[in-house]
Amino acid sequence: MLNYILRRLLTVIPLLIGITIISFTVIHLAPGEPTDMITDLNPEVSAESRQRIRELYGLDKPLPVQYWNWFSRLLKLDFGFSFSPDGRPVLTKITERLPITILINALSLLLILTVALPIGVASAARQYSLFDKVTTVFVFIGFATPTFWLALLLMILFGVQLNWLPISGVQSLDFARLSFGGQLWDQTRHLILPVLVSAFGGLAGLSRYTRANMLEVIRQDYITTARAKGLSERVVIYKHALRNALLPVITILGLSIPALIGGSVIFESIFAIPGMGQLFYQSVMSRDYPVIMGILVIGAVLTLLGNLIADVSYSLADPRIRHN
């Protein structure tokens, strides 16, 4: 197993390099430059000043040279400095916003696992029952509902009409004056809507995948044999069938990690949460290349690690699988 993990980590390196090359090229092919955000709003800026700004940012060099300068700094874990007026280090800006994004996505993933798996298993065990039909309708609604539209509806209902939950930020204005318990409850209230919105689509998808896999497994001969031996239905479903049905689900979970990070752009912008998603959106709008590349690199690493975790988890779910 250790050798397998080391080999997979070695293959991550060329994949990561390829991803950075493609990402770096695509963002530079997009119309507009960071200098446009500075010079276009000031009609008195001369062509010489515009050129000096481009030289300051290194945008006057050929694209391969720009990429190599950026990549050579990345090898030293130096993400460079932001093109925004504050000129802060990219790594500092990302690390400030990374914890809240990780927290929301971890809670979303935990909610998906604790709700979707039992729903999928119960739906398969009670195929065509009322519970199965109700959850099927829920799944179709989850697939068809746009995330931004759902977020706006929940904000109107729980934030505006009922006034139960806050609709923006992660803390109230009087957060510093609250007790420890009050601060914990205040942050919990702020995170309820973002976590629900982030997890809604994943709940629908994972429950449907689990149901489909369980239906396929419980039709196998060894499940019939287990029932013929007199084992209880609970043992047959949860001990014999579930572990084999989890293998495709593990793959979906591995791929859902970067998907959750990507979805942060939507709900963090809607709920005004100062996380990586909001930072990425603001950086794209201002053509802040160093920050965009820093976030894309982190997303690529999470994607590759998610695939590795899924592969390693196969052997934990099914002892018959061994990575040599």
SENUPA-10490 format. One line per 8 residues: for each residue x, y, z of N, C-alpha, C, CB. Coordinates in steps of 0.05 Angstrom, whole numbers, plus 5000, padded with zeros to 4 digits. Each point is the difference from the previous one (the first is absolute). Glycine has a CB too. Layout:
<nodes>
X:Y:Z:X:Y:Z:X:Y:Z:X:Y:Z | ... $
</nodes>
This chain:
<nodes>
5016:4976:5000:4984:5024:5000:5017:5025:5000:4964:4975:5024 | 5058:5025:4992:5017:5024:5001:5013:5005:4974:5008:4991:5048 | 5001:4987:4938:5013:5004:4974:4980:5011:4980:5031:4962:5010 | 4944:5029:4992:4979:5010:4982:4996:5030:5004:4978:4954:5000 | 5021:5054:5025:4995:5028:5006:5023:5017:4990:4973:4988:5040 | 5052:5002:4963:5023:5015:4991:5000:5003:4969:5026:4984:5040 | 4967:4994:4946:4998:5001:4971:4979:5020:4991:5016:4953:4998 | 4962:5047:5015:4979:5019:4993:5008:5029:5005:4966:4965:5010 $
5048:5039:5012:5010:5027:5006:5020:5010:4979:4993:4992:5048 | 5023:4989:4941:5019:5008:4979:4985:5007:4974:5034:4970:5021 | 4944:5017:4973:4985:5006:4976:4985:5027:5003:4995:4951:4991 | 5001:5058:5034:4987:5026:5004:5017:5023:4989:4978:4981:5041 | 5048:5016:4960:5018:5022:4991:4996:5008:4971:5033:4985:5034 | 4969:4997:4947:4995:5008:4972:4971:5009:4995:5036:4968:4986 | 4945:5020:5027:4973:5009:4997:4996:5029:5010:4985:4952:5005 | 5027:5054:5018:4998:5027:5011:5013:5020:4981:4999:4981:5047 $
5024:5012:4942:5014:5018:4981:4983:5005:4976:5044:4983:5016 | 4944:4996:4973:4982:5003:4977:4976:5018:5006:5015:4956:4984 | 4974:5040:5040:4977:5017:5007:5007:5029:5002:4981:4961:5025 | 5043:5044:4987:5008:5028:5003:5006:5013:4973:5019:4989:5045 | 4992:4996:4936:5006:5011:4974:4974:5008:4986:5041:4972:4997 | 4939:5010:5003:4975:5005:4987:4986:5024:5014:4996:4951:4987 | 5003:5049:5039:4986:5021:5015:5014:5027:4995:4986:4967:5035 | 5040:5034:4966:5015:5025:4995:4995:5011:4972:5035:4984:5033 $
4964:4998:4948:4995:5008:4972:4972:5011:4996:5033:4967:4985 | 4947:5019:5027:4973:5008:4996:4994:5027:5012:4987:4952:4999 | 5022:5053:5025:4993:5025:5013:5014:5024:4986:4994:4976:5044 | 5029:5018:4944:5014:5022:4986:4988:5005:4972:5041:4989:5025 | 4945:4991:4964:4986:5003:4975:4974:5016:5002:5021:4958:4984 | 4969:5043:5040:4975:5015:5005:5004:5030:4994:4985:4966:5035 | 4995:5047:4954:5004:5029:4994:5004:5017:5025:4972:4993:4959 | 5044:5027:5038:5005:5018:5022:5025:4992:5016:4952:5008:5003 $
5060:5012:5010:5024:4996:5016:4996:5015:5027:5029:4995:4959 | 4987:4998:5061:4998:5014:5025:5005:5030:4997:5014:4959:5023 | 5002:5049:4958:5006:5028:4996:4975:5015:4991:5048:4989:4989 | 4934:4998:4997:4976:5013:4991:4983:5010:5023:5000:4972:4959 | 5000:5014:5063:4984:5008:5023:5011:5026:5012:4989:4952:5009 | 5037:5053:4987:5012:5024:5011:5000:5023:4980:5029:4971:5028 | 4978:5024:4948:5003:5021:4980:4974:5009:4987:5046:4982:4992 | 4935:4999:5004:4976:5008:4985:4983:5020:5016:5001:4955:4978 $
5001:5044:5048:4984:5019:5017:5013:5027:5003:4983:4960:5024 | 5041:5043:4965:5014:5025:5002:5009:5009:4972:5016:4989:5046 | 4969:5029:4942:5006:5008:4972:5027:5015:4997:4952:5003:4992 | 5060:5006:5031:5025:5015:4998:5024:4981:5000:4978:5037:5024 | 5018:4937:4978:5023:4982:5000:5011:4998:4971:4980:4973:5039 | 5046:5032:4958:5012:4999:4974:5007:4972:4992:5018:5046:5007 | 4990:4951:4967:5008:4974:4991:5026:4990:5013:4978:5010:4956 | 5040:5009:5051:5024:4993:5014:4994:4989:5028:5025:5035:4974 $
4957:4978:5040:4992:4991:5026:4987:4972:4999:4994:5048:5015 | 4990:4948:4965:4987:4974:4997:5021:4978:4995:4959:5023:4981 | 5062:4984:5003:5021:4980:4994:5017:4995:5025:5001:5015:4953 | 5004:5005:5063:5015:4996:5025:4985:4982:5019:5022:5045:4994 | 4952:4959:5007:4984:4982:5018:5001:4971:4990:4970:5039:5011 | 5029:4957:4963:5002:4973:4989:5027:4988:5006:4968:5013:4963 | 5053:5003:5036:5027:4990:5007:5002:4994:5029:5019:5027:4963 | 4967:4989:5054:5001:4995:5029:4987:4973:5006:4998:5049:5009 $
4981:4944:4978:4986:4975:5004:5012:4977:4985:4959:5026:5008 | 5061:4980:4974:5012:4979:4984:4983:4991:4977:5023:4986:5040 | 4957:5030:4952:4982:4993:4978:5012:5006:4973:4962:5007:5030 | 5061:5007:4969:5012:5006:4974:5016:4977:4989:5001:5048:5014 | 5004:4932:5002:5016:4977:4991:4983:4980:4985:5031:5007:5039 | 4981:4976:4945:4985:4979:4986:4987:4981:5020:5031:5002:4962 | 4947:4986:5030:4985:4983:5018:5016:4977:5012:4959:5012:4974 | 5057:4974:5011:5017:4979:5012:5018:5010:5022:4998:4975:4957 $
5013:5049:5038:5018:5012:5021:4984:5007:5025:5030:5018:4963 | 4946:4993:5033:4984:5006:5023:4993:4975:5016:4981:5039:4975 | 5012:4939:5010:4994:4976:5014:5024:4989:5016:4966:4989:4964 | 5057:5011:5023:5024:4990:5014:5007:5016:5025:5017:4983:4956 | 4980:5044:5042:5005:5016:5023:4981:4994:5023:5017:5036:4970 | 4957:4960:5023:4981:4993:5020:5005:4972:5011:4966:5029:4977 | 5039:4951:5006:5004:4973:5009:5025:4997:5016:4976:4984:4960 | 5045:5030:5034:5025:4998:5015:4995:5011:5029:5027:5005:4958 $
4956:5015:5045:4993:5009:5027:4983:4980:5014:5003:5047:4984 | 4979:4940:5001:4982:4980:5012:5016:4977:5012:4965:5013:4967 | 5057:4979:5020:5017:4978:5010:5011:5007:5028:5012:4987:4953 | 4990:5039:5053:5009:5008:5026:4976:5007:5019:5042:5018:4979 | 4934:4974:5012:4975:5006:5015:4996:5030:5002:5005:4957:5025 | 5004:5057:4955:4996:5029:4998:4979:5005:4979:5048:5010:5016 | 4928:4998:4992:4978:5005:4980:5001:5028:4989:4972:4966:5024 | 5048:5050:4984:5002:5027:4990:4982:5019:5016:5011:4982:4955 $
4986:5042:5033:4984:5021:5012:4976:5007:4983:5042:5019:5022 | 4937:4989:4991:4975:5006:4986:5004:5026:4984:4973:4978:5036 | 5012:5023:4941:5000:5023:4983:4980:5021:5010:5012:4972:4962 | 4974:5022:5059:4980:5019:5011:5015:5023:5014:4966:4964:5007 | 5021:5059:4998:5014:5023:5012:5014:4994:5026:4966:5028:4978 | 5024:4952:5038:5014:4995:5025:5027:4986:4996:4955:4997:5022 | 5049:4989:4956:5025:4987:4994:5010:4980:5020:5011:5041:4977 | 4970:4946:5037:5007:4981:5020:5009:4973:4988:4967:5022:5032 $
5048:4962:4983:5007:4973:4990:4976:4983:4995:5042:5003:5025 | 4958:4982:4953:4977:4984:4992:4995:4979:5022:5010:5007:4951 | 5011:4980:5059:4997:4979:5019:4986:5010:5025:5040:4977:4982 | 4966:5048:5026:4988:5012:5024:4970:5004:4995:5043:5022:5012 | 4950:4988:4965:4972:5005:4994:4984:4973:4999:5013:5042:4974 | 5000:4937:5016:4986:4975:4998:4997:4987:5027:5018:4994:4954 | 5003:5006:5062:4999:4987:5026:4981:5014:5019:5047:4985:4994 | 4948:5041:5002:4980:5014:5016:4972:4990:4994:5030:5040:5001 $
4965:4953:4974:4973:4992:4992:4996:4970:4998:4997:5043:4976 | 5024:4942:5025:4998:4971:4997:4985:4987:5023:5042:5001:4974 | 4962:5006:5051:4987:4985:5022:4969:5000:4998:5038:5012:5029 | 4950:5011:4965:4971:5001:4999:4989:4983:4977:5001:5045:5021 | 5013:4955:4956:4992:4984:4978:5002:4970:5006:5015:5036:4969 | 5007:4956:5044:5004:4972:5008:4978:4992:5020:5050:5003:4991 | 4944:5014:5028:4980:4994:5020:4973:4995:4987:5025:5028:5034 | 4966:4990:4949:4974:4998:4987:4999:4974:4983:4995:5050:5000 $
5026:4945:4985:5000:4977:4982:5002:4974:5016:5020:5027:4964 | 4995:4973:5059:5001:4976:5016:4973:4994:5013:5049:5010:5009 | 4937:5011:5000:4974:4996:5011:4980:4991:4979:5009:5035:5034 | 4994:4975:4942:4982:4992:4978:5005:4971:4993:5000:5046:4982 | 5026:4946:5017:5006:4972:4993:4990:4981:5022:5040:5015:4974 | 4963:4994:5052:4990:4983:5022:4970:4998:4999:5038:5015:5028 | 4948:5006:4965:4971:4999:4998:4991:4982:4977:4997:5046:5018 | 5018:4955:4960:4994:4983:4977:5003:4971:5007:5015:5036:4969 $
5006:4957:5045:5005:4972:5008:4979:4990:5019:5049:5007:4992 | 4945:5009:5029:4982:4990:5021:4971:4999:4991:5032:5020:5033 | 4961:4994:4946:4972:5000:4991:4997:4984:4974:4994:5045:5021 | 5023:4959:4960:4996:4987:4974:5004:4970:5001:5016:5042:4979 | 5004:4948:5035:5004:4971:5001:4977:4985:5013:5049:5009:5003 | 4941:4999:5020:4976:4986:5011:4976:5002:4982:5017:5009:5045 | 4979:5014:4942:4977:5002:4982:5002:4981:4976:4995:5048:5014 | 5029:4951:4975:5005:4982:4977:4996:4971:5007:5031:5033:4982 $
4980:4959:5041:4997:4972:5009:4971:4993:5006:5046:5002:5019 | 4940:5016:4995:4972:4995:5007:4983:4999:4975:5007:5022:5044 | 4998:4995:4936:4985:5000:4976:5004:4974:4984:5004:5050:4998 | 5020:4940:5002:5005:4975:4986:4987:4976:5014:5043:5019:4983 | 4959:4981:5044:4988:4978:5015:4970:5000:4999:5039:5002:5030 | 4949:5022:4965:4971:5002:4998:4992:5010:4972:4996:5008:5050 | 5013:4979:4930:4996:5009:4973:4970:5002:4994:5043:4979:4986 | 4949:5044:5001:4973:5005:4992:4981:5006:5023:5008:4972:4960 $
5003:5031:5064:4983:5007:5023:4994:5030:4999:5019:4961:5028 | 4964:5048:4991:4995:5028:5001:5025:5016:5006:4953:4990:5016 | 5064:5000:5002:5025:5014:5007:5018:5002:4975:4997:4982:5047 | 5004:4997:4937:5016:5000:4976:4990:5021:4980:5011:4952:5007 | 4962:5049:4990:4989:5020:4981:5004:5028:5009:4966:4966:4988 | 5031:5039:5038:5005:5027:5011:5028:5009:4996:4964:4993:5034 | 5056:4989:4972:5028:5007:4997:5007:5003:4970:5011:4976:5043 | 4976:5010:4940:5005:5003:4971:4991:5028:4991:4994:4951:4993 $
4983:5058:5017:4992:5028:4993:5020:5020:5011:4952:4985:5001 | 5057:5010:5024:5020:5018:5012:5026:5001:4983:4981:4990:5045 | 5027:4987:4944:5024:4999:4984:4997:5016:4974:5010:4955:5019 | 4967:5042:4968:4995:5015:4976:4999:5030:5005:4975:4961:4982 | 5014:5047:5040:4999:5028:5007:5029:5010:5005:4954:4995:5020 | 5062:4988:4994:5028:5008:5005:5016:5003:4975:4996:4977:5043 | 5000:5006:4938:5015:5002:4975:4991:5024:4984:5005:4951:5000 | 4969:5056:5001:4990:5021:4983:5002:5028:5012:4969:4966:4982 $
5035:5036:5044:5000:5026:5013:5028:5014:4997:4965:4984:5032 | 5036:5039:4956:5026:5015:4999:5008:5009:5028:4990:5016:4954 | 5035:4983:5052:5010:5006:5027:4995:5029:5007:5035:4965:4995 | 4970:5053:4987:4996:5029:5006:4971:5006:5005:5041:5011:4972 | 4941:4976:5013:4971:5005:5004:4991:4990:5027:4993:4997:4950 | 5016:4979:5057:4993:4989:5026:5011:5018:5023:5001:4954:4980 | 5023:5056:5017:5011:5017:5020:4983:5025:5004:5046:4983:4989 | 4946:5029:4989:4983:5024:5002:4973:4995:5013:5023:5017:4959 $
4965:4960:5034:4975:4992:5013:5003:4997:5030:4985:4978:4957 | 5036:5008:5051:5004:4995:5029:5006:5026:5014:5017:4955:4990 | 4998:5063:4997:5005:5026:5013:4975:5016:5004:5045:5000:4978 | 4937:4999:5002:4975:5015:5002:4982:4988:5022:5003:5012:4951 | 4996:4961:5050:4982:4987:5019:5011:5002:5029:4986:4969:4964 | 5038:5021:5040:5010:4998:5028:5013:5026:5009:5007:4951:4993 | 5003:5065:4989:5014:5025:5008:4983:5024:5001:5040:4980:4982 | 4942:5023:4998:4984:5024:4997:4972:4997:5012:5026:5011:4958 $
4960:4968:5034:4972:4997:5009:4999:4990:5028:4986:4992:4953 | 5027:4986:5053:4999:4988:5027:5021:5012:5019:4984:4959:4979 | 5037:5053:5010:5021:5012:5017:5012:4981:5020:4977:5044:4994 | 5027:4931:4997:5012:4979:5017:5030:4999:4997:4958:4974:4996 | 5052:5030:4980:5028:4997:4995:5012:5024:4986:4993:4950:4997 | 5032:5056:5008:5014:5022:4985:5004:4991:4972:5022:5017:5042 | 4980:5003:4939:5003:4994:4972:5026:5008:4988:4952:5005:4997 | 5067:5004:5019:5026:5008:4989:5021:4999:5022:4978:5029:4965 $
5047:4967:5026:5023:5000:5019:5001:4975:5017:4997:5049:5000 | 5022:4951:5018:5003:4977:5018:4999:5009:5029:5028:4977:4966 | 4969:5049:5039:4999:5010:5028:4981:5024:5000:5047:4983:5010 | 4941:5021:5013:4983:5024:5004:5018:5023:5008:4961:4972:5014 | 5027:5052:4985:5015:5024:5006:5009:5001:5029:4975:5024:4964 | 5009:4964:5054:5006:5000:5029:5014:4974:5008:4961:5031:5008 | 5052:4956:4973:5012:4974:5006:5021:5001:5023:4993:4988:4952 | 5023:5034:5049:5021:5002:5020:4989:5003:5028:5029:5021:4966 $
4946:4989:5037:4989:5004:5026:4985:4975:5011:4996:5049:4989 | 5001:4931:4994:4986:4976:5008:5017:4981:5017:4972:5004:4959 | 5016:4979:5057:5014:4980:5015:5010:4978:4981:4972:5010:5041 | 5044:4971:4969:5010:4979:4983:4977:4984:4988:5042:4998:5027 | 4938:4995:4989:4977:4985:4990:4984:5017:4980:4998:4975:5043 | 5000:5051:4963:4986:5017:4981:5014:5003:4974:4982:5024:5038 | 5045:4977:4963:5015:5002:4975:4997:4974:4984:5033:5031:5022 | 4968:4946:4991:4997:4975:4987:4972:4997:4986:5032:4979:5033 $
4948:5029:4981:4973:4999:4989:4997:5021:4977:4982:4985:5045 | 5030:5038:4958:4998:5020:4979:5013:4990:4974:5001:5036:5035 | 5022:4952:4967:5013:4989:4976:4985:4977:4989:5044:5015:5017 | 4944:4968:5000:4984:4978:4991:4976:5010:4984:5014:4973:5039 | 4972:5048:4970:4977:5011:4986:5009:5011:4973:4978:5011:5044 | 5045:5001:4954:5009:5011:4975:5008:4978:4980:5016:5040:5024 | 4991:4936:4986:5010:4979:4982:4978:4981:4991:5043:5003:5022 | 4933:4998:4990:4979:4981:4994:4992:5002:4971:4984:5003:5047 $
5009:5021:4943:4991:5002:4972:5022:4994:4980:4969:5035:5016 | 5056:4975:4987:5021:4992:4981:5005:4970:4999:5021:5045:5007 | 4979:4942:5016:5005:4971:5000:4978:4985:4987:5026:5005:5043 | 4949:5003:4962:4977:4987:4987:5001:5004:4970:4973:5007:5041 | 5033:5017:4950:5001:5005:4971:5022:4984:4987:4981:5046:5008 | 5042:4953:5006:5023:4986:4989:4995:4970:4998:5030:5035:5019 | 4955:4954:5000:4996:4971:5001:4976:4991:4985:5022:5001:5044 | 4960:5017:4948:4974:4991:4989:5003:4983:4975:4980:5041:5019 $
5036:4968:4962:5003:4985:4975:5015:4974:5005:5001:5042:4975 | 5019:4958:5043:5014:4976:5007:4983:4979:5013:5041:5027:5004 | 4940:4982:5013:4982:4982:5013:4984:4984:4980:4997:5031:5039 | 4992:4984:4941:4984:4987:4980:5016:4980:4983:4971:5040:4999 | 5052:4969:4992:5016:4982:4983:5011:4976:5014:5012:5040:4975 | 4999:4963:5049:5012:4977:5014:4979:4980:5009:5037:5030:5015 | 4939:4979:4993:4979:4982:5008:4991:4983:4976:4985:5032:5036 | 5014:4980:4941:4992:4985:4976:5021:4980:4992:4973:5040:4985 $
5052:4968:5016:5022:4981:4994:5000:4976:5019:5027:5038:4981 | 4969:4968:5045:4999:4979:5020:4977:4981:4994:5021:5031:5034 | 4956:4980:4960:4977:4983:4995:5005:4982:4976:4970:5035:5019 | 5040:4976:4959:5005:4984:4976:5020:4978:5005:4990:5040:4973 | 5031:4966:5042:5021:4980:5006:4989:4978:5018:5035:5034:4994 | 4949:4974:5026:4988:4981:5018:4981:4981:4986:5005:5033:5037 | 4979:4978:4945:4981:4983:4985:5015:4979:4983:4967:5038:4998 | 5056:4970:4991:5015:4981:4984:5013:4978:5018:5009:5037:4967 $
5000:4971:5056:5014:4981:5018:4980:4980:5012:5035:5035:5010 | 4942:4975:4999:4981:4982:5014:4988:4979:4981:4990:5037:5033 | 5014:4966:4941:4990:4980:4982:5021:4978:4994:4971:5035:4979 | 5052:4968:5033:5021:4980:4995:4994:4974:5015:5034:5037:4995 | 4979:4942:4996:4995:4973:5011:5008:4998:5029:5006:4981:4954 | 5017:5031:5053:5009:4997:5027:4982:5013:5020:5047:4998:4983 | 4938:5022:5009:4980:5012:5018:4976:4981:5003:5013:5046:4985 | 4979:4941:4994:4979:4979:5002:5009:4977:5018:4984:5012:4954 $
5041:4981:5044:5011:4979:5017:5000:5008:5029:5028:4984:4963 | 4980:5041:5042:5000:5010:5028:4972:5000:5012:5040:5029:4989 | 4940:4978:4995:4973:4999:5010:4990:4972:5005:4991:5042:4976 | 5018:4940:5006:4992:4972:5003:5012:4987:5025:4997:4997:4950 | 5026:5013:5059:5012:4990:5025:4985:5009:5025:5044:4999:4976 | 4937:5019:5020:4985:5009:5023:5010:5025:5013:4989:4954:5008 | 5029:5060:4979:5010:5025:5011:4978:5021:5000:5047:4989:4985 | 4954:5029:5035:4980:5021:5001:5004:5019:4977:4997:4996:5050 $
4982:5018:4942:5001:5019:4978:5020:5023:5006:4952:4988:4988 | 5049:5019:5037:5019:5022:5007:5029:4991:4996:4967:5017:5034 | 5040:4959:4973:5027:4990:4995:5005:4997:4971:4999:4976:5043 | 4982:5014:4941:5004:4997:4972:5005:5027:4986:4970:4959:5001 | 5014:5061:5006:5002:5026:4987:5025:5015:5009:4950:5002:4998 | 5054:5000:5028:5021:5018:5010:5028:4986:5002:4965:5025:5024 | 5036:4949:4978:5026:4987:5002:5010:4988:4974:4988:4990:5046 | 4994:4999:4938:5008:4986:4975:4996:5018:4976:4988:4957:5021 $
4990:5057:4977:4994:5015:4975:5013:5027:5000:4957:4975:4997 | 5041:5039:5026:5009:5028:5000:5029:5004:4993:4965:5008:5034 | 5053:4975:4977:5028:5004:4995:5007:4997:4970:5009:4982:5046 | 4978:5000:4941:5005:4997:4971:4987:5023:4984:5002:4950:5006 | 4976:5060:5004:4987:5022:4986:5014:5027:5004:4957:4976:5005 | 5061:5025:5014:5014:5025:5006:5022:5007:4981:4989:4993:5047 | 5021:4987:4937:5023:5005:4983:4995:5023:4980:5013:4952:5006 | 4965:5047:4978:4995:5022:4982:4995:5026:5015:4982:4968:4967 $
5005:5030:5056:4994:5024:5016:5026:5014:5009:4957:4979:5015 | 5063:5005:4992:5026:5012:5008:5012:5016:4978:5007:4961:5031 | 4990:5030:4944:5010:5015:4977:4986:5027:4998:5011:4957:4976 | 4963:5043:5028:4985:5025:4998:5008:5019:5023:4962:4975:4979 | 5043:5014:5044:5009:5017:5023:5027:5012:4994:4973:4972:5032 | 5045:5012:4956:5026:5011:4994:4999:5023:4980:5019:4956:5009 | 4963:5042:4972:4997:5022:4981:4983:5023:5010:5004:4966:4965 | 4981:5029:5057:4983:5022:5010:5016:5020:5016:4963:4968:5002 $
5061:5025:5007:5016:5019:5016:5007:5025:4984:5019:4962:5026 | 4993:5036:4950:5005:5024:4985:4974:5013:4990:5043:4981:4986 | 4936:5003:5010:4974:5012:4992:4989:5019:5021:4991:4959:4972 | 5012:5033:5053:4991:5017:5022:5016:5026:5001:4987:4959:5026 | 5039:5039:4970:5016:5025:4999:4992:5018:4977:5038:4975:5021 | 4956:5013:4956:4991:5016:4978:4973:5013:5005:5026:4970:4970 | 4957:5015:5043:4974:5011:5007:5001:5023:5020:4981:4956:4990 | 5041:5046:5024:5003:5022:5019:4999:5027:4987:5028:4970:5028 $
4979:5032:4947:4999:5025:4986:4972:5011:5000:5039:4986:4971 | 4941:4996:5026:4972:5009:4998:4989:5008:5027:4994:4969:4961 | 5007:5013:5058:4986:5006:5025:5016:5020:5017:4979:4955:4999 | 5047:5046:4999:5015:5020:5015:4995:5028:4989:5035:4966:5010 | 4961:5036:4964:4993:5027:4988:4972:5008:5008:5031:4991:4962 | 4950:4990:5039:4973:5007:5006:4997:5007:5030:4984:4969:4964 | 5029:5015:5053:4998:5005:5029:5021:5019:5011:4980:4954:5004 | 5037:5057:4979:5021:5019:5008:5018:4988:5021:4969:5038:4990 $
5040:4937:5005:5018:4986:5018:5029:5005:4991:4964:4965:5010 | 5053:5045:5007:5027:5006:4991:5018:4975:4998:4995:5045:5022 | 4999:4938:4959:5015:4976:4996:5015:5000:4973:4966:4976:5028 | 5044:5000:4965:5015:4998:4975:4983:5004:4976:5031:4969:5023 | 4944:5022:4978:4982:5004:4977:4996:5029:4993:4978:4958:5012 | 5016:5058:5009:4997:5029:4996:5025:5013:4990:4965:5000:5035 | 5058:4992:4976:5026:5010:4992:5005:4993:4971:5017:4996:5047 | 4977:4980:4945:5004:4992:4972:4983:5017:4981:5010:4953:5015 $
4965:5051:4992:4983:5017:4983:5010:5028:4997:4961:4972:5014 | 5047:5040:5009:5010:5027:4999:5026:5002:4984:4979:5009:5044 | 5038:4970:4958:5025:5000:4985:4996:4997:4970:5022:4980:5040 | 4958:5004:4952:4994:4998:4972:4990:5026:4989:4989:4951:5006 | 4994:5062:5009:4989:5026:4990:5021:5021:4997:4957:4989:5022 | 5064:5010:4995:5021:5020:5000:5025:4991:4985:4983:5017:5043 | 5016:4958:4945:5022:4989:4985:5025:4998:5017:4982:5019:4958 | 5014:4972:5067:5023:4997:5019:5012:4973:4995:4978:5031:5035 $
5040:4967:4945:5011:4974:4992:5013:4984:5022:5007:5021:4956 | 5010:4991:5061:5013:4983:5021:4980:4987:5019:5039:5030:4997 | 4940:4985:5011:4981:4988:5018:4984:4978:4986:4997:5044:5025 | 4995:4961:4950:4985:4980:4985:5016:4974:4998:4977:5036:4974 | 5049:4967:5019:5016:4976:4997:5005:4986:5026:5022:5021:4961 | 4980:4994:5061:5004:4988:5026:4976:4983:5008:5029:5038:5013 | 4946:4973:4982:4976:4985:5007:4997:4976:4982:4978:5042:5016 | 5029:4961:4958:4997:4977:4981:5020:4978:5008:4986:5031:4964 $
5038:4976:5045:5019:4979:5008:4989:4985:5024:5038:5028:4983 | 4951:4986:5037:4989:4987:5023:4976:4982:4992:5014:5039:5029 | 4969:4970:4952:4978:4984:4991:5010:4975:4985:4972:5041:4997 | 5050:4962:4987:5011:4977:4986:5011:4979:5020:5011:5030:4961 | 5003:4980:5059:5011:4982:5021:4978:4985:5014:5040:5030:5006 | 4939:4984:5001:4977:4987:5013:4987:4979:4982:4992:5042:5027 | 5006:4964:4947:4989:4980:4981:5017:4975:4999:4981:5037:4974 | 5045:4966:5024:5018:4977:4998:5000:4984:5026:5028:5025:4966 $
4972:4989:5057:5000:4987:5025:4973:4985:5005:5032:5034:5018 | 4946:4978:4972:4974:4987:5002:5000:4974:4985:4979:5044:5004 | 5032:4955:4972:5002:4975:4985:5017:4980:5015:4994:5025:4957 | 5028:4984:5055:5018:4981:5014:4985:4989:5025:5040:5025:4984 | 4946:4992:5030:4985:4991:5024:4979:4979:4992:5008:5044:5022 | 4979:4961:4955:4979:4981:4991:5013:4973:4993:4973:5039:4982 | 5050:4961:5005:5013:4975:4993:5008:4985:5025:5016:5020:4957 | 4995:4994:5062:5009:4987:5025:4976:4989:5016:5041:5030:5001 $
4937:4985:4998:4976:4991:5015:4988:4975:4989:4992:5048:5011 | 5014:4946:4963:4989:4975:4989:5008:4975:5017:5001:5021:4954 | 5024:4978:5054:5010:4977:5015:4988:4999:5028:5042:5001:4973 | 4950:5023:5038:4988:5000:5026:4971:4990:4999:5030:5038:5013 | 4956:4969:4965:4972:4992:4997:4998:4971:4991:4988:5046:4989 | 5031:4944:4995:5000:4973:4990:5027:4988:5004:4964:5011:4966 | 5040:4971:5054:5027:4988:5005:5010:4984:4977:4989:4999:5047 | 4994:4993:4934:5010:4985:4977:5017:5017:4981:4959:4972:5003 $
5039:5054:4999:5016:5017:4983:5026:5007:5014:4959:5019:4980 | 5063:4976:5007:5026:5006:5011:5016:5015:4979:4999:4959:5030 | 5014:5062:4979:5018:5016:4982:5028:4991:5005:4969:5039:5000 | 5043:4950:4979:5027:4990:5002:5020:5021:4991:4984:4954:4993 $
</nodes>
